[in-house]
């Protein structure tokens, strides 16, 4: 169909109280699985790459393949830099053809976060690329800082981001204990920002009943990384065990792995869409 930005996907999703799945990929097979899932479910999708891949040539090298996959897909696809940590990574993404970027300044003081995110917005909007920012902090091996409603509203007004990642009780990676989402906080942020789609990071392992409530209260993008990558690893391990040391061409080896990953992504895409 076409490469799109978050602006084509998220505002209508928020209005319709559904969300678009955003899946972190790291190679051709994981990307292909996400495309297959989107096409099977007849839903748009976001393919995103973690900022670590922008620290080397990986993200730029993969861009050509991702763009080709997206353009031949029969559903809208956005290509997104996830958790960009500096302007250099944003520039790399823009030059490589990504249609959306995140500048994550959530560990910084509020004024610094506003300043660096605004720089990313100024660069990206010149070339019609969307920008996600984050206020509050979703933990990844550190402490969570829940988003304050007033700060969220001030941040969006100052930066003009297209989507806002908020911290309402989730965390990145697998949970040691079941998280409890602050849906009231999510609702209050959404009411303060009626035109800004909210983003839920740390979707892996979050109870789907809570995810549904978040979607009903302003969340229009749900990030899935850990559990999708783990599906890939577990499926690969099963296929290796089946081989029992025998040879199989790599392209044939990965076919069932792609199907397992596509099935996993498809279930989540369907759920996020309210089906």
C-alpha positions in Angstrom: 0.0 0.0 0.0 2.1 2.9 1.2 4.6 4.0 3.8 2.9 6.3 6.3 3.7 8.3 9.4 2.1 8.0 12.8 -0.1 10.9 11.8 -2.0 8.8 9.3 -2.4 5.9 11.8 -2.8 7.1 15.4 -5.4 10.0 15.4 -8.1 7.9 13.8 -7.2 5.0 16.0 -7.6 7.1 19.1 -10.9 8.5 18.0 -12.1 4.9 17.3 -10.7 3.7 20.7 -8.4 1.2 19.1 -4.6 1.0 18.9 -2.0 0.2 16.3 0.6 -2.5 17.3 4.2 -1.3 17.1 6.6 -4.3 16.9 10.4 -4.1 17.4 12.3 -6.1 14.7 15.9 -6.8 14.1 16.2 -8.6 10.8 14.3 -9.5 7.6 12.5 -12.5 9.2 11.0 -10.5 12.1 10.0 -7.7 9.8 8.4 -10.1 7.3 6.4 -11.7 10.1 5.0 -8.3 11.2 4.0 -7.5 7.6 2.3 -11.0 7.2 0.4 -10.4 10.4 -0.8 -7.0 9.4 -2.0 -8.3 6.0 -3.7 -11.3 7.6 -5.6 -9.1 10.0 -6.2 -6.3 7.5 -4.8 -3.7 10.0 -2.1 -1.1 9.8 1.1 -1.7 11.7 4.2 0.0 12.9 7.6 -1.6 12.4 10.2 -0.1 14.8 13.9 -0.5 15.5 15.4 0.1 18.9 18.0 2.9 19.1 20.8 0.4 19.6 20.6 -0.5 15.9 21.1 3.1 15.1 24.4 3.1 16.9 25.9 1.1 14.0 25.0 0.7 10.4 22.3 -1.9 11.1 19.3 0.3 11.0 20.3 2.1 7.8 21.3 -1.2 6.2 17.9 -2.7 7.0 16.0 0.4 5.8 16.0 -0.5 2.1 14.5 -3.9 2.9 11.9 -2.4 5.3 10.9 0.2 2.8 10.4 -2.4 0.0 8.4 -4.6 2.4 6.2 -1.7 3.4 5.6 -0.5 -0.1 4.4 -3.9 -1.4 2.3 -4.5 1.7 -1.5 -4.2 1.3 -1.8 -2.4 4.6 -0.3 0.9 5.7 3.0 0.6 7.4 5.1 3.1 9.4 8.8 2.7 10.0 9.9 4.1 13.4 13.0 4.8 15.4 12.3 3.5 18.9 13.8 5.3 21.9 16.2 7.5 19.9 18.7 8.9 22.5 20.2 11.8 20.5 19.8 14.0 17.5 22.4 12.1 15.5 20.2 9.0 15.6 17.2 11.0 14.5 19.2 12.3 11.5 20.3 8.8 10.6 16.7 7.7 10.6 15.6 10.6 8.5 18.3 10.0 5.9 17.6 6.3 5.7 13.9 6.8 5.0 12.2 6.1 8.3 8.8 7.8 8.4 8.7 8.3 12.2 11.1 8.9 15.0 11.1 8.9 18.8 13.4 11.1 20.8 13.4 9.8 24.3 14.5 12.5 26.7 12.6 11.1 29.6 15.6 10.6 31.8 16.4 14.3 31.5 15.1 17.3 33.4 11.9 18.7 32.0 13.5 21.7 30.3 16.2 19.6 28.7 13.7 17.0 27.5 11.6 19.8 25.9 14.7 21.3 24.2 16.1 18.1 22.6 12.6 16.8 21.7 11.8 20.2 20.0 15.0 19.9 18.0 13.9 16.5 16.8 10.5 17.8 15.9 11.9 20.7 13.9 14.1 18.4 11.9 11.5 15.7 11.3 8.6 18.0 10.5 10.6 19.6 7.7 10.6 16.3 5.8 7.0 15.3 6.9 8.2 12.7 9.4 6.2 12.2 12.7 7.8 12.4 16.1 7.0 10.6 19.4 8.2 12.0 22.7 8.1 10.8 26.2 7.3 12.5 29.5 7.5 10.6 32.7 9.8 7.5 32.4 9.0 3.9 31.7 11.6 1.8 33.5 14.1 -0.4 31.9 16.3 -1.6 34.7 15.8 1.6 36.6 13.1 3.5 38.4 9.7 4.4 36.8 8.6 8.0 37.0 4.9 8.3 36.4 3.7 11.0 34.0 2.2 14.1 35.6 -0.8 15.5 33.8 0.3 19.1 33.9 3.8 18.2 32.6 2.3 16.2 29.8 0.2 19.1 28.6 3.1 21.5 28.9 5.4 19.2 27.1 3.1 18.7 24.1 2.4 22.4 23.9 6.2 23.2 23.9 7.4 20.5 21.5 4.4 19.9 19.2 5.1 16.1 19.2 2.7 14.0 17.2 2.4 11.3 19.8 3.3 11.1 23.5 4.6 8.1 25.4 3.3 8.1 29.0 4.3 6.2 32.1 1.2 4.8 33.8 2.7 1.7 35.5 4.3 -0.4 32.8 7.9 -1.3 32.4 10.2 -2.6 29.6 11.1 -6.3 29.5 9.3 -9.2 31.3 7.7 -8.5 34.6 8.8 -10.1 37.9 5.3 -9.2 39.4 2.1 -8.4 37.6 2.0 -4.6 36.9 -0.9 -2.4 37.9 -1.7 0.3 35.4 -3.0 3.7 36.6 -5.9 4.0 34.2 -7.2 7.1 36.0 -3.9 8.8 35.3 -4.1 7.7 31.6 -7.7 9.1 31.4 -6.7 12.4 32.9 -3.7 12.8 30.5 -6.0 12.0 27.6 -8.5 14.5 28.7 -5.8 17.2 28.9 -4.5 16.2 25.5 -7.6 15.4 23.4 -5.8 15.7 20.1 -2.6 13.8 21.0 -2.5 10.0 20.6 -0.9 8.4 23.7 1.7 5.6 23.5 2.0 2.6 25.9 5.6 1.3 26.2 6.3 -2.0 28.0 3.4 -3.8 26.4 5.0 -7.2 26.7 3.4 -9.2 29.5 1.0 -6.4 30.5 -2.4 -7.9 31.3 -4.5 -7.5 28.2 -7.5 -6.4 30.2 -5.4 -3.4 31.4 -4.2 -2.8 27.9 -7.8 -2.7 26.7 -8.7 -0.1 29.4 -5.7 2.0 28.4 -6.8 1.9 24.7 -10.2 3.1 25.8 -8.6 6.0 27.5 -6.4 7.6 24.9 -3.7 5.0 24.0 -3.4 4.5 20.3 0.0 2.9 19.9 1.1 -0.2 21.9 4.8 -1.2 21.8 5.7 -4.9 21.8 9.4 -5.9 21.8 10.4 -8.5 24.4 7.7 -11.0 23.9 7.9 -10.8 20.1 11.7 -11.2 20.1 11.3 -14.1 22.6 8.8 -15.8 20.3 11.5 -15.6 17.6 14.2 -17.1 19.8 11.9 -19.9 21.2 10.7 -20.8 17.7 14.3 -20.8 16.4 15.3 -23.1 19.3 12.5 -25.6 18.5 13.5 -25.7 14.8 17.2 -26.3 15.7 16.1 -29.1 18.0 14.1 -30.7 15.2 17.2 -30.6 12.9 19.2 -32.6 15.5 22.5 -31.5 14.0 21.4 -32.1 10.4 21.6 -29.5 7.6 18.8 -27.4 6.2 19.1 -24.4 3.9 18.7 -21.3 6.1 15.8 -19.8 4.0 13.8 -23.0 4.6 14.8 -23.2 8.2 13.4 -19.8 8.9 10.0 -20.3 7.2 8.3 -21.8 10.3 9.9 -19.3 12.5 8.4 -16.5 10.5 5.0 -18.2 10.7 5.2 -18.5 14.5 6.1 -14.8 14.8 3.4 -13.8 12.4 0.8 -15.7 14.4 2.0 -14.1 17.7 1.9 -10.6 16.2 -1.5 -11.3 14.5 -3.1 -12.1 17.8 -2.0 -8.9 19.3 -2.8 -6.7 16.3 -6.4 -8.2 16.3 -6.7 -7.5 20.1 -5.5 -3.9 19.8 -8.0 -3.3 17.0 -10.8 -4.4 19.2 -11.5 -7.7 17.4 
